[in-house]
Amino acid sequence: MFQWQSFAIKLNDVSCALQIIITCVKHWRAYSIADELEQETVLRIKDAFGIKAGNTVVLSSSSLDVCKGNEVVIDNSAYPFLWTVLDEVNVIAGETNDREGANSFK
C-alpha cells in the first residue's frame, strides 16, 4: 500500500511541506495537493479535472486499511481527521442535484 509522503519544495525561497494525493475521476488520475480544508482540496480537484463550479463532488477512498478494499465515502466531519493520511481519493462528480447531502461540495 502506498504510504503518505511529505514533499519538501521551495516556492519563492520559502520551504514548505505538501501533502500530495492521487485523485481519480473515472479512468483519469492526477496528483493533487491536499489541504486541511476540504473545500480547498475540492477546488483543486475541480480545477485539475475541469469539473464545473456548480457541480457536486463527493470524495471517497478504499486505500486505507480500515476500508478493507471497499469504497468508503469521506464524510465532511471525518475529512479534517483523514486529510493527512489519505493517499488516493476517488471523486464522484455530478450535476448539482445528483447527490445533495452532507457529503457533497459544490
C-alpha positions in Angstrom: 0.0 0.0 0.0 1.3 3.5 -0.9 2.2 5.5 2.2 1.7 9.2 2.6 4.8 11.2 1.7 5.6 14.8 2.5 7.4 16.5 -0.3 9.6 19.5 0.6 9.7 22.1 -2.1 10.9 25.6 -2.3 8.5 28.3 -3.5 9.7 31.8 -3.7 12.6 30.9 -1.3 10.1 29.6 1.3 10.4 25.9 2.2 7.1 24.1 2.9 5.9 20.5 3.2 3.0 19.5 0.9 0.6 16.6 1.3 0.3 15.0 -2.2 -2.6 12.7 -3.1 -3.6 10.9 -6.2 -7.1 11.9 -7.3 -9.2 9.7 -9.6 -12.2 10.6 -11.8 -13.3 7.6 -13.8 -10.1 6.4 -15.5 -8.2 9.7 -15.2 -5.7 10.3 -12.4 -3.9 13.4 -11.2 -1.6 14.4 -8.4 -3.3 17.0 -6.2 -2.3 18.9 -3.1 -4.4 18.0 -0.2 -5.5 20.9 2.1 -6.7 20.7 5.6 -9.8 22.5 4.4 -11.9 20.0 2.3 -13.3 22.9 0.2 -9.8 23.9 -0.9 -9.0 20.3 -1.9 -12.2 20.1 -3.8 -11.5 23.3 -5.6 -8.1 21.9 -6.7 -9.7 18.7 -7.9 -12.3 20.6 -9.8 -9.6 22.6 -11.5 -7.5 19.6 -12.3 -10.3 17.7 -13.9 -12.3 20.6 -15.4 -15.3 19.9 -13.2 -17.8 22.8 -13.4 -18.0 25.0 -10.4 -21.7 24.3 -9.7 -21.3 20.5 -9.9 -21.4 18.4 -6.8 -18.3 16.5 -5.8 -18.2 13.5 -3.4 -14.9 12.2 -2.1 -14.3 8.5 -1.3 -11.4 6.2 -0.8 -10.6 2.5 -0.5 -6.9 2.8 0.2 -6.9 2.9 4.0 -6.6 -0.4 5.8 -9.8 0.2 7.7 -11.7 0.3 4.3 -10.7 -3.4 3.7 -10.8 -2.7 -0.1 -14.3 -1.2 0.0 -15.0 2.2 -1.4 -16.0 4.5 1.6 -17.4 8.0 1.2 -15.4 10.6 3.2 -17.9 12.4 5.4 -17.4 16.1 5.8 -17.0 15.6 9.6 -14.3 13.0 9.1 -12.2 14.8 6.4 -10.3 17.1 8.9 -9.0 13.9 10.6 -8.2 12.0 7.5 -6.6 14.5 5.1 -3.1 13.8 6.3 -3.4 10.0 5.9 -5.2 9.8 2.6 -3.1 8.8 -0.4 -5.7 8.1 -3.1 -9.1 9.8 -3.3 -11.8 8.8 -5.7 -14.0 11.7 -7.0 -17.7 11.3 -7.8 -18.8 14.4 -9.8 -22.3 15.1 -11.0 -24.9 17.8 -11.6 -25.9 19.9 -8.6 -28.9 17.8 -7.7 -27.4 14.4 -8.4 -26.0 13.8 -4.9 -27.2 16.5 -2.5 -26.3 15.9 1.1 -23.9 16.3 3.9 -21.0 14.6 2.0 -21.1 16.7 -1.2 -19.5 20.0 -2.1 -20.5 22.5 -4.8 
